[in-house]
Each structure stands twice: as C-alpha cells, then as structure tokens.
Amino acid sequence: MKSIHQKIITISKIALFPGSFDPITIGHVDVITRALNLFDKIIIGVGENSSKKYMFPLQDRVQFIKDSFSEYDQIEVISYSGLTIDFCKKIQARFILRGLRTSADFEFERAIAQMNHYLDNGIETTFMLASPQYSPVSSTIIRDIIRNGGNATPFVGEGVKRKIILLLFLEFHKMLHQIIDRLLDDFTDGKANSLATCFNSAEKINATDPTKCTFSVL
C-alpha cells in the first residue's frame, strides 16, 4: 500500500491597513502595532486621490510611516490608487484592518466593509477599537492644530514632528519677512528721514532724552 504524503500549505495572513495618513498619528500606530499579534504581515496602503488636496505630499506621508515602523519586519508601506479591494487582490491580502474611535467611525466603516464584501466575499474587514487615550486623536484634528499654529507634536511620531517644526519655522520666517517689508515700505515713504531728523533734534535739544521727538514707523 502506497503511503500518502500530505503537503501542508500555510497561507500567510496578510492584512491591508488603508488610509490617506495625512499625517499618521499615534492612534494609527497604536492600532497597527496591536494588530501585529493577529496577522503575519500588515501592509500599510497610503491612498492617493488626485482630486483630494493633502497637507503633506505622498512622499512625505509614506516616509512618516516608514519612520514610525522602521523596527518592524512585519510591516510594509506601499502607496496605491484606485479601489482598495483591487489593491488587496494585487498584494494578496485577505483582510482589511480598520481602527474605530467612535460610533460615527463604525457607521462609516461598516458601509464600506459591506460594499467591499459585496465586491469580493473572500476578503474580510477586521475592526479594532482605538485605545481610550487615543480616541480623540485624528488626522483632521492634527491638520487643524498645525494650520492654526498650535502644538500637534504630542500626537504624532518623530518624522511628523520634524516636519511640523520645519513648517512652523517657515511660517515664522515668512511672517518676519512681511514685517521687514512693511518697515522698508514705511522708510521708503519718508519715515526714515523722520527718524534721522528725530535723532538730530534730540542731539540739539537733549542728547540723553531722544523720546522728546516722537514718530511712528508702523
């Protein structure tokens, strides 16, 4: 009687974590690292929509994520466009991983998950609840904080922190140039002559009290 050798085929559990990550937050990082116990590999898919306006360009968003997970061999970062379900087929991912912060998140993600299941019932969506301390953190809120000059660094990784500091420096540099331009315009309009006249008068009247001559440069 012939012996039958059964070949055991192990199928890797690959999950796609899709999003725009504009920028990636500590909430994203928390969900992804916790999910590493559930999957053999997690591919972070950075979506690109030409009709959508982003704060950070695609190259930066991808690099931010790579910086956040540089020590994890199970994690890969890839940019993509088009339907998420088609990208899953391309990378052979049988699971879509999504994080939920609120009940509103659930309703939104539930509809997308059901539609994806309709498009391909071999790909399942897995939801993970955000840790309570990260529930208020979202990319939208982070962008609003940055736009209004607030400190968003506690809610993002090191790569994003460096970029935020650079943006704040550039904004300060721009503001400083605007102030200098206003001063130069005022001087051009004749106030420089007023300044010189003031100090000349001060020397004649009271060299130790130039405030007796008043003028405005702004």
Secondary structure by P-SEA (a helix, b strand, c coil): cbbbbbbbbbbbbbbbbccccccccaaaaaaaaaacccccbbbbcccccccccccccaaaaaaaaaaaccccccbbbbbbcccaaaaaaaacccbbbbbbccaaaaaaaaaaaaaaaaacccbbbbbbbcccccccccaaaaaaaaaacccccccccaaaaaaaaaaaaaaaaaaaaaaaaaaaaaaaacaaaaaaaaaaaaaaccccccccbbbbcc
